[in-house]
């Protein structure tokens, strides 16, 4: 019996190793294919109003007896949703490089194709900021809605700071949860310098540039005071552009008072006019239900066959390994 136990353990390890190698190869192949082929996605429209009605009906069915529920159903006339203006709900959960702006572009384009002046867009925004050019592009996508005459409401349930606030200020109005973090209208840049370590190890670093300020500060070279000053000047210029951008979209702000790089919670941001209303996105959506049809608009990239196979293989291996551990030598 001990021999069979040891043999089974050895066989399980071998199978695990072989499957793991296959999964890794599949993932590498999937990554290679995804780089070669342009990524395609699809738009998804979800009728949020219908979801709310179904949830309400199910809840009433559980709470009321049959007679009461039948009576309640008679009072629920079919809403004339087809004639109501629409609220398009879009989510933006931003990363450091704002790569989500690609999906936002598709979502905004789709909305502009079908929306009219009576419709509205609710952006549920969550981002602590990131690179200037990435969030500048994301903000420009939202500005397309404003220029198209579509009212834009931005809801901040958790955080919209720095680049996130750059996006938020585009809105006709900004909602914020009581303890949502907003603001941080500032610019930061930081990098390590390994020049002293290289010198200590007797390693030379050579860098060749054309143009006085082609490179101001570096990771490996010896930074000069002149280079540092130029880099600081560039940061100040970027900050001025950021401040002007926010001021143009929210002229009611005392921009010098709020563009210090500080952040505030929703309650604190309201008197500073960084936000307009203390309210969560859920409250706002429920408030809009009687007068609007609610649709969630989401653009999702399609996964390639190799990516699906790789992910599926990884899931199978994970599930198989857990079963082995649960039903074999861990008993």
C-alpha positions in Angstrom: 0.0 0.0 0.0 2.9 2.3 0.8 4.3 1.7 -2.7 1.0 2.6 -4.3 0.7 5.7 -2.2 4.3 6.9 -3.2 3.6 6.0 -6.8 0.4 7.9 -6.8 2.1 10.9 -5.3 4.9 10.8 -7.9 2.4 10.4 -10.7 0.3 13.4 -9.5 3.5 15.5 -9.4 4.4 14.5 -12.9 1.0 15.2 -14.3 0.9 18.6 -12.6 4.3 19.5 -14.0 3.3 18.5 -17.6 -0.1 20.3 -17.4 1.6 23.4 -15.9 4.1 23.5 -18.8 1.3 23.2 -21.3 -0.6 26.0 -19.7 2.6 28.3 -19.8 3.1 27.5 -23.5 -0.6 28.2 -24.2 -0.3 31.6 -22.4 2.8 32.5 -24.3 1.2 31.6 -27.6 -1.9 33.5 -26.6 0.2 36.6 -25.8 2.0 36.3 -29.1 -1.2 36.0 -31.1 -2.8 38.9 -29.3 0.1 41.1 -30.3 -0.2 40.1 -33.9 -3.9 40.5 -34.3 -5.8 43.7 -33.5 -8.0 43.4 -30.5 -11.7 43.5 -31.1 -14.5 44.0 -28.7 -18.2 44.3 -28.4 -20.6 46.7 -26.8 -23.0 45.4 -24.2 -26.3 47.3 -23.3 -28.0 46.2 -20.1 -31.5 47.4 -19.3 -31.0 48.5 -15.6 -34.6 49.6 -15.4 -35.9 46.1 -16.2 -33.5 44.6 -13.6 -34.9 46.9 -10.9 -38.5 46.0 -11.8 -37.6 42.3 -11.7 -35.9 42.6 -8.3 -38.9 44.6 -6.9 -41.4 42.0 -8.2 -39.3 39.1 -6.8 -39.1 40.8 -3.4 -42.8 41.5 -3.3 -43.6 37.9 -4.2 -41.6 36.7 -1.2 -43.0 39.3 1.2 -46.7 39.2 0.3 -49.1 36.3 0.3 -50.7 35.2 -3.1 -53.8 37.4 -2.7 -51.8 40.5 -1.7 -49.2 39.9 -4.4 -52.0 39.5 -7.1 -53.5 42.8 -5.9 -50.1 44.5 -6.0 -49.4 43.3 -9.5 -52.7 44.9 -10.7 -51.5 48.3 -9.5 -48.2 47.9 -11.4 -49.3 49.1 -14.8 -46.8 48.6 -17.6 -44.6 51.7 -17.6 -44.4 53.7 -20.8 -40.7 53.4 -20.9 -40.4 53.8 -24.6 -41.3 57.5 -24.3 -39.0 58.3 -21.4 -35.6 60.0 -21.8 -32.7 57.7 -21.1 -29.8 57.6 -18.6 -26.8 55.8 -20.0 -24.5 54.5 -17.2 -20.8 54.1 -17.9 -18.1 52.8 -15.6 -14.5 54.0 -15.6 -12.2 52.2 -13.2 -8.9 53.9 -14.1 -5.4 52.4 -13.9 -2.1 54.3 -13.8 -1.7 54.4 -17.6 -5.5 55.1 -18.2 -5.7 52.3 -20.7 -9.4 52.1 -20.0 -9.7 55.2 -22.2 -9.8 52.9 -25.2 -13.1 51.3 -24.0 -14.4 54.7 -23.0 -13.9 55.9 -26.5 -16.1 53.1 -27.9 -18.8 53.7 -25.2 -18.9 57.4 -25.9 -19.1 56.9 -29.6 -22.0 54.5 -29.3 -23.9 56.8 -27.0 -23.4 59.8 -29.3 -24.8 57.7 -32.1 -28.2 57.1 -30.4 -28.6 59.8 -27.7 -30.6 63.0 -28.0 -30.7 66.2 -26.0 -33.1 64.9 -23.5 -30.9 62.0 -22.6 -28.1 62.0 -19.9 -24.9 60.1 -19.2 -23.9 59.0 -15.7 -20.2 58.2 -15.4 -19.3 56.1 -12.3 -15.7 57.2 -11.9 -13.0 55.6 -9.8 -9.4 56.6 -10.2 -6.5 57.8 -8.2 -4.9 59.3 -11.3 -1.9 58.4 -13.4 0.0 59.6 -16.5 -0.9 63.0 -17.9 -1.4 62.1 -21.5 -3.5 59.0 -20.7 -6.0 60.9 -18.5 -5.9 63.9 -20.8 -7.2 61.6 -23.5 -9.9 60.1 -21.2 -11.0 63.6 -20.3 -11.2 64.5 -24.0 -13.5 61.5 -24.6 -15.9 62.9 -22.0 -15.7 66.3 -23.5 -17.1 64.8 -26.7 -20.4 64.3 -24.8 -20.5 67.9 -23.6 -19.8 69.2 -27.1 -22.5 66.9 -28.4 -25.0 68.6 -26.1 -25.5 65.5 -23.8 -25.7 66.2 -20.1 -22.9 64.5 -18.2 -23.2 63.6 -14.5 -20.0 62.2 -12.8 -20.5 60.1 -9.6 -17.5 59.5 -7.3 -18.2 56.8 -4.8 -14.6 56.1 -3.8 -11.9 58.3 -5.4 -11.4 60.7 -8.2 -8.0 62.3 -7.6 -5.4 64.0 -9.8 -6.1 62.6 -13.3 -9.4 61.2 -12.0 -10.5 64.7 -11.0 -9.3 66.0 -14.4 -12.0 63.6 -15.8 -14.6 64.5 -13.2 -14.4 68.2 -13.8 -15.8 67.7 -17.3 -19.2 66.8 -15.9 -22.1 69.2 -15.8 -22.3 68.2 -12.2 -20.3 66.1 -9.8 -21.8 63.8 -7.2 -19.6 62.4 -4.4 -20.2 60.0 -1.6 -19.6 61.5 1.9 -16.1 60.0 2.3 -15.1 59.8 -1.4 -11.6 61.3 -2.1 -11.5 64.1 -4.6 -9.0 66.8 -5.6 -5.2 66.3 -5.6 -4.9 68.9 -8.4 -1.1 68.6 -8.6 1.7 66.9 -10.5 4.3 64.5 -9.2 7.4 62.8 -10.7 9.9 60.7 -9.0 12.7 58.3 -10.0 15.7 56.7 -8.3 19.2 57.4 -9.4 21.8 54.6 -9.4 24.8 56.8 -10.5 26.6 56.5 -7.1 26.1 52.7 -7.0 27.5 52.4 -10.5 30.6 54.5 -9.6 31.2 52.4 -6.5 31.1 49.3 -8.7 33.4 50.9 -11.3 30.7 50.9 -14.0 30.6 53.7 -16.5 27.3 55.0 -17.9 27.4 56.9 -21.2 24.5 58.8 -22.7 24.4 60.8 -25.9 21.8 63.4 -26.7 21.2 66.1 -29.3 19.4 69.1 -28.0 20.2 70.9 -24.7 17.2 69.5 -22.8 16.7 66.2 -24.6 17.3 64.5 -21.2 17.1 66.5 -18.0 17.3 63.8 -15.3 18.2 60.2 -15.7 18.3 56.9 -13.8 21.9 56.1 -14.3 23.7 59.2 -15.2 24.9 62.0 -12.9 22.1 64.6 -12.6 23.0 68.2 -12.8 21.4 71.2 -11.0 20.6 72.7 -14.4 18.8 69.5 -15.4 16.9 69.4 -12.1 15.8 73.0 -12.5 14.6 72.3 -16.1 12.7 69.2 -15.0 11.1 71.2 -12.1 10.1 73.9 -14.6 8.4 71.3 -16.8 6.4 70.0 -13.8 5.3 73.6 -13.0 4.2 74.1 -16.6 2.2 70.9 -16.5 0.6 72.0 -13.2 -0.4 75.3 -14.7 -2.0 73.5 -17.7 -3.9 71.2 -15.2 -5.1 74.2 -13.2 -6.3 76.0 -16.3 -8.1 72.9 -17.5 -10.0 72.5 -14.2 -10.7 76.3 -14.0 -12.1 76.3 -17.6 -14.6 73.5 -16.7 -15.4 74.7 -13.2 -15.1 78.5 -13.2 -16.8 78.7 -9.8 -13.6 77.2 -8.1 -11.0 79.3 -6.3 -8.4 77.4 -8.2 -5.4 78.6 -6.2 -7.0 77.4 -3.0 -7.7 73.9 -4.3 -4.8 73.3 -6.7 -2.3 72.7 -3.9 -2.0 68.9 -4.5 -4.2 68.2 -1.4 -7.2 65.9 -1.5 -10.5 66.2 0.4 -13.3 63.9 1.4 -16.8 64.5 -0.1 -18.1 66.5 2.9 -15.0 68.8 2.8 -15.1 69.1 -1.0 -18.7 70.4 -1.1 -18.1 73.8 0.4 -14.9 74.2 -1.7 -17.2 73.6 -4.8 -15.0 70.7 -6.0 -18.3 68.7 -6.0 -21.9 69.7 -6.4 -24.0 67.2 -4.4 -23.2 64.6 -1.6 -24.9 61.5 -3.0 -23.9 58.0 -4.1 -24.3 56.7 -7.6 -26.8 54.2 -6.4 -29.0 56.8 -4.8 -28.9 58.9 -8.0 -29.8 56.0 -10.3 -32.8 55.0 -8.0 -33.9 58.7 -8.0 -33.9 58.7 -11.8 -35.9 55.5 -12.2 -39.4 57.1 -12.3 -38.5 59.5 -15.1 -35.8 57.8 -17.1 -34.9 54.5 -18.7 -31.6 53.3 -17.4 -29.1 51.5 -19.6 -25.6 50.4 -18.7 -23.2 50.7 -21.6 -20.0 48.6 -21.5 -17.4 47.8 -24.1 -15.5 44.5 -23.6 -12.6 43.2 -25.5 -13.1 39.7 -26.9 -10.5 37.1 -25.9 -8.8 35.1 -28.6 -8.9 31.3 -28.8 -5.4 30.9 -27.4 -6.2 33.2 -24.5 -9.4 31.3 -23.7 -7.5 28.0 -23.9 -4.8 29.3 -21.6 -7.2 30.6 -19.0 -9.3 27.5 -19.3 -6.3 25.2 -18.8 -5.2 27.2 -15.8 -8.6 26.9 -14.2 -8.8 23.1 -14.9 -5.3 22.6 -13.4 -6.3 24.7 -10.3 -9.5 22.8 -9.7 -7.9 19.4 -10.3 -5.1 20.2 -7.9 -7.5 21.3 -5.2 -9.5 18.1 -5.5 -6.3 16.0 -5.3 -5.3 17.8 -2.1 -8.7 17.4 -0.6 -9.3 13.8 -1.4 -5.8 12.2 -1.2 -3.0 12.6 1.2 -4.4 15.5 3.1 -7.2 13.4 4.6 
